[in-house]
Each structure stands twice: as C-alpha cells, then as structure tokens.
Amino acid sequence: MENLELKLDNKKENKLLKRHELTFTAYYKGETPSKGKIKEEICKLQNLNPSLTVITRIDQQYGVQECNISVNSYNKKEEMMMYEKSVKGEETQKPKEEKPKEEKKEEAKAEKPKQEKKEEKKEAPKEEKK
C-alpha cells in the first residue's frame, strides 16, 4: 500500500514466551488500512513469516491518520498456538455442516405433532368447573 508508512518503535525478544514483540507506528493517508494490509507490510519490512506473526493490538485515535500497532512474531507454530487466543479460536472452529433439504423436511414434520399435543393440553384447563 503506497499510502502506508511504518516506523519501528520497539523490538524486544521475550525468551520466556519464545517470541519477538514489536511495536510500530503507522502513518497513512485516506482510509484506514485493513489489518491484513498492515500485517503484510510489517512482514515485508521485518522479513517475518506471515503465518507465524500475530497483530495483537491496533490503537487509533479519532481524526488522526496514524495508529500504534503491537505485533508478536514466533519461530514455531506450536509456540504460537500455546499463547495466542485469537489463533486458537480460528483453528478450533469448524464450519457447520449443512444437512440435506430432505432431512430438514423430515425433522420439521416430526416437530409438528409435538406442537399439536401441546395445544391440546392448553385447551383442557379451559373447561368450566362446577
């Protein structure tokens, strides 16, 4: 993105968590760049593997065309999976399997008699008691 300039503010190696923690300031013109574009530019600038890099935070003020970005970069995928919540959620979510239309219709038919029985039960207390 030609309208995006990145300035590295801090680079720290966290040996305990086996990652590099980077902070950037991004300057841009026009619309706010997407998280994907920012990640792509950071990976190019620092020669990082995009699949092992996670943007943890983007702070931006209203009306100012700059933002502060926090990034974690790992050496191994296993280490990244241990510490990054956002990545864990993406990996564990499985797309829902859609049932064929015929099965849905059969389920709907099975539910209708249950509803009718409930209606009958509701009508019984309406009788007058003497």
N, C-alpha and C positions, 0 to 999 in steps of 0.2 A: 504494500500500500504506500503510494508515494506521499501521502499526507500524514504519515505516522513517523515520528521521531522517538527513539527510545534512548534513555540515559540510564546507565547502570549506577545506582546509588550505593548498593552494598552487596557484597558477596561473602558468604560465610559458610564454612564447612561444618556440619553438625555430625561429628563422628559417632555419637551415641545412636542417632537415628539413621545413620549411613545415607546422608543426603546433603545436597548443596542448597542453601537458602539464599535466594536472590531477591533484591528489591529494585524496581525500576520506576522511573517517572516517564510517562508517555505524553508527548505533545502532539496534537493533531489539529487539523482544520476541517471544518464541515461536520458531518455526522460522526457520532461516537463509533469507533471501530468495534467489531464484534470480538468476543472472547477468542474465537478460533483464529482470527486475523492477528490478534495480539500474540497469541501463543506461537503462531507460525513465524512471526517476525523475531520474537525472542529466541526461538530455537535456531534461526538462521544467524542471528547476531552472536550467540554464545556457542554455536556448534553443539547443540543438545539434541538428544533423541526425543522427538515429539511424543512418542508413546510412553516415555519414562518421565515426562515433565507435566506438572500439575500447577495450574494457576489457583492459588488458594484464596486470593483476595484482590479486589479491584475497588479502590476508593476514589470517588469523584465528587466534586462539588458542583452544585447547580450553576450554570452560566460560565464556567471556566472550562476551557478546552485543554485540560490536562488531567491525568489521573495517576495515582500511585498503585503499583502492582506488586504483589508478593507471589513468588514462584518457588516451588520445590522441585528439585531435579534428583532423580535416583539413578543408581548404577544397575540395579536388578529389579525386575518386575515383582518378584516376591516381596522385596522390601517395601516397594510402593504399595502393594496390596495390604500390607500389615498396618500402615499408618494413615492412609488417605481414605476418608469416609466416602467422598464423592465417587471415587473409582470403585470402591467395593459395591456400592449400590448399582452402578452401571453393569458390573459383571454378574451380579446375582439375579438381576431382573430378567425374567424370561418372557418373551412375547406370549400373550394369551392365544391359545389355540381355539379357532372358531369351530363350532360344531356344524355339521351339515344341516341344511334347512329342514330336511325330513325329521331329524331328531328333535329339532326345536319345536316343530308342529306337534309331535307326539307328546312332548313334555307339556305343551300348552293344553292339549286335550286332557291329559291326566290331572291337571290342576283345576279344570272347570268343575268336575263333580265334587271336589272338596269344597269349593266355594258355595255350591248349591246346598250342601249339607249344613253349612254354617248359617245360611239364610233360613233354613227350616227351623233350626234351633232358636233363632231370634224370634220367629213368629209364635212359637209355643207359649211364651210367657204373656202374650197379649190377650189370651183368653180371660174372660171375666170369671172372677172367683166369687162364690156365694157363701 
